[in-house]
Amino acid sequence: MIKEKGILFVLSGPSGVGKGTVRKALFEKDTELKYSISMTTRPIRSGEQEGMDYFYRSKQEFEQMIRNNKLLEYAEYVGNYYGTPRDYVEETLESGKDVFLEIEVQGALQVKENFPEGVFIFLFPPSLDELKNRIINRGTETEDLVRNRLLAAKEEIEMMDAYDYVVVNDEVETAVKKVQSIVRSEHCKRERVAKQYKKILEAELG
Amino acid sequence: MIKEKGILFVLSGPSGVGKGTVRKALFEKDTELKYSISMTTRPIRSGEQEGMDYFYRSKQEFEQMIRNNKLLEYAEYVGNYYGTPRDYVEETLESGKDVFLEIEVQGALQVKENFPEGVFIFLFPPSLDELKNRIINRGTETEDLVRNRLLAAKEEIEMMDAYDYVVVNDEVETAVKKVQSIVRSEHCKRERVAKQYKKILEAELG
């Protein structure tokens, strides 16, 4: 039996694309994936649990972790830090479980920098036609506005280049199926599996 | 709507691994994939149809095609040529359909040389333990025999390096599911899809 390390999957995309919906639908189907638990400096709320909802740390501790490069990504939001602890991710992967992270584009690019061996999935807006129409319809407004929308769209497309896969979120069911296929097929990638086979063969055969 | 080119998938692996079984089970489930039709110089048999079972050509025509690099791979078997016609594959891909080719390892390596943009899947023997045991059990025989088995195994592993994916054929159902996942996820690869999106955006937005 081959003991394989887990893989970090990062689902991201522009705001409003439906990342949360796809992630929830995926986790309803797939109980093997481990959702990445964030770390935060915001106070624990009633009903929440350390290591379940978040890892709760003081601002001082969090900033220490930033300095020690112990976070795959972090951001400040309404006066509190939120981030992805590297150790938790690495220990989960070591144990053979896949880690799944759902995050906005800026965070995903930080993770990519700190953990390039992750698999990065870009969720694309439900319909490209919609995006196009939205931009072109602005033509009734000022030309500047059209140009700004165009630039924003182009920036979004540029960010796509940092990702390994693009999944169009036209239908949640279809998008989930595609993400599941990516998870399954990544485990069949020769670079990952061949090494394991060779190791076993070499260990057994000398 | 995005008009995407098809992808050539090549399923291969050592003889006896169950390539044909996996391919048949796959085609029972997936009617979207187009099976690559081979070309042969052997005479047409009763019940067979040109362009359905094979493309039938004279030896002279076949050798002309070899010289013109019109075959992705070919081999001679009991006095007849068998090969994969490049034009048929390329036209099918152009039409947006995926082509699926099931072939032994030598043929797959030829295809890889002539069509590196294909996706190459290596079907691995049902059980690695079995392979190991087979080799080690020979230890009761001469050391030379053990070494030969070992070399053969190592050669097989070396060939795996030319492939993109490795699927263990432990259970046909599972193997088919993995191949289907590979097909689906390859269509989500950013290198393929992003280009299409960019083209559309550029065409629409100037």
Chai-1 contact restraints between the chains, C-beta under 6 A:
chainA,res_idxA,chainB,res_idxB,connection_type,confidence,min_distance_angstrom,max_distance_angstrom,comment,restraint_id
A,K132,B,E204,contact,1.0,0.0,6.0,A-B,restraint_1
A,L150,B,L205,contact,1.0,0.0,6.0,A-B,restraint_2
A,I157,B,K198,contact,1.0,0.0,6.0,A-B,restraint_3
A,M160,B,A194,contact,1.0,0.0,6.0,A-B,restraint_4
A,Y163,B,R190,contact,1.0,0.0,6.0,A-B,restraint_5
A,D164,B,R190,contact,1.0,0.0,6.0,A-B,restraint_6
A,Y165,B,C188,contact,1.0,0.0,6.0,A-B,restraint_7
A,Y165,B,R190,contact,1.0,0.0,6.0,A-B,restraint_8
A,V166,B,R190,contact,1.0,0.0,6.0,A-B,restraint_9
A,V166,B,V193,contact,1.0,0.0,6.0,A-B,restraint_10
A,V167,B,C188,contact,1.0,0.0,6.0,A-B,restraint_11
A,K178,B,C188,contact,1.0,0.0,6.0,A-B,restraint_12
A,S181,B,S181,contact,1.0,0.0,6.0,A-B,restraint_13
A,S181,B,R184,contact,1.0,0.0,6.0,A-B,restraint_14
A,S181,B,S185,contact,1.0,0.0,6.0,A-B,restraint_15
A,I182,B,S185,contact,1.0,0.0,6.0,A-B,restraint_16
A,R184,B,S181,contact,1.0,0.0,6.0,A-B,restraint_17
A,S185,B,S181,contact,1.0,0.0,6.0,A-B,restraint_18
A,S185,B,I182,contact,1.0,0.0,6.0,A-B,restraint_19
A,S185,B,S185,contact,1.0,0.0,6.0,A-B,restraint_20
A,C188,B,Y165,contact,1.0,0.0,6.0,A-B,restraint_21
A,C188,B,V167,contact,1.0,0.0,6.0,A-B,restraint_22
A,C188,B,K178,contact,1.0,0.0,6.0,A-B,restraint_23
A,R190,B,Y163,contact,1.0,0.0,6.0,A-B,restraint_24
A,R190,B,D164,contact,1.0,0.0,6.0,A-B,restraint_25
A,R190,B,Y165,contact,1.0,0.0,6.0,A-B,restraint_26
A,R190,B,V166,contact,1.0,0.0,6.0,A-B,restraint_27
A,V193,B,V166,contact,1.0,0.0,6.0,A-B,restraint_28
A,A194,B,M160,contact,1.0,0.0,6.0,A-B,restraint_29
A,K198,B,I157,contact,1.0,0.0,6.0,A-B,restraint_30
A,E204,B,K132,contact,1.0,0.0,6.0,A-B,restraint_31
A,L205,B,L150,contact,1.0,0.0,6.0,A-B,restraint_32
